[in-house]
Amino acid sequence: MDYNEKGSVKMAYDCDYFICVNDVFNLPLSSTEKLIYMALTRYAGEVNSACPNYETLAKDASCSRRAAIQAIESLRKSRLITKETRGGGSNSYVVYPPDYYCEMEDSS
């Protein structure tokens, strides 16, 4: 897998398919979190940045909008993505490769 100078992963993106690194399946994430991560990877393409709204992500992952929001928060906390709030109903995300995963600390 090729990495650019910012450390994010260059995802292959061609026609009607995309490639996601296999290591995502080894991460201790829920199935919804994995699907949301893969959807973001698909939208990010080679630029590693994507701006889909929660409704689009929920539809892609066959989950509720609330579940998509929770998955985004979990992926952010585990350092697989960064999220920047912007106007217009969508956020901007940068997607990082699975080796950026960091176990979330228990907040209790």
C-alpha positions in Angstrom: 0.0 0.0 0.0 1.4 3.4 -0.9 1.4 6.2 1.7 1.6 9.9 0.9 3.6 12.5 2.9 0.7 13.0 5.3 0.6 9.4 6.3 -2.9 8.6 4.9 -3.4 5.7 2.7 -3.7 5.9 -1.1 -6.7 3.8 -2.0 -7.1 2.3 -5.4 -10.2 3.7 -7.1 -11.3 2.5 -10.5 -14.6 2.4 -12.4 -17.2 0.5 -10.4 -15.1 -0.9 -7.6 -12.6 0.2 -4.9 -9.9 -1.6 -2.9 -9.7 -1.5 0.9 -6.8 -3.0 2.7 -7.5 -6.4 4.3 -6.2 -5.3 7.8 -9.5 -3.6 8.4 -11.1 -7.0 9.0 -8.6 -7.6 11.9 -9.5 -4.5 13.8 -11.7 -4.9 16.9 -14.6 -2.9 15.4 -18.3 -3.6 15.1 -19.6 -4.6 11.7 -21.2 -1.2 11.3 -17.9 0.6 12.1 -16.2 -1.5 9.5 -18.8 -0.8 6.9 -18.7 2.9 7.6 -14.9 2.9 7.4 -15.1 1.0 4.1 -17.7 3.5 2.8 -15.5 6.4 3.7 -12.6 4.7 2.0 -14.7 4.3 -1.1 -15.6 8.0 -1.1 -12.1 9.2 -0.2 -10.4 7.5 -3.2 -6.9 8.6 -3.9 -7.2 11.9 -2.1 -7.9 10.3 1.3 -10.6 12.8 1.9 -14.4 12.5 1.7 -17.5 14.5 2.5 -20.6 12.2 2.5 -23.4 13.1 4.8 -24.7 10.8 7.6 -27.8 9.7 5.6 -25.5 8.5 2.7 -23.2 6.6 5.1 -26.2 5.1 6.9 -27.7 3.9 3.5 -24.3 2.5 2.5 -23.9 0.6 5.7 -27.6 -0.5 6.0 -27.9 1.1 9.4 -29.7 4.0 11.0 -28.5 7.6 10.9 -27.8 7.4 14.6 -25.7 4.2 14.2 -23.7 5.9 11.5 -23.0 8.9 13.7 -21.9 6.6 16.5 -19.7 4.6 14.2 -18.0 7.9 13.0 -17.4 8.9 16.6 -15.8 5.5 17.4 -13.6 5.6 14.2 -12.5 9.1 15.2 -11.7 8.1 18.7 -9.7 5.1 17.4 -7.8 7.5 15.1 -8.8 5.8 11.9 -10.4 9.0 10.6 -10.4 12.7 11.4 -13.5 14.7 11.1 -13.9 18.4 10.4 -17.4 20.0 10.8 -18.4 22.1 7.9 -21.6 23.8 6.8 -24.1 22.4 4.3 -25.1 19.2 6.0 -21.9 17.1 5.7 -18.6 16.8 7.4 -15.2 16.4 5.9 -13.3 13.2 6.8 -9.7 12.1 6.3 -9.3 8.3 6.2 -6.2 6.7 7.7 -4.9 3.1 7.2 -5.7 0.4 9.8 -2.2 0.6 11.3 -3.2 4.0 12.7 -5.8 2.3 14.9 -5.4 3.2 18.6 -7.4 1.4 21.3 -9.9 3.8 22.8 -9.5 4.5 26.5 -12.4 3.7 28.8 -14.0 7.0 29.9 -15.6 5.6 33.0 
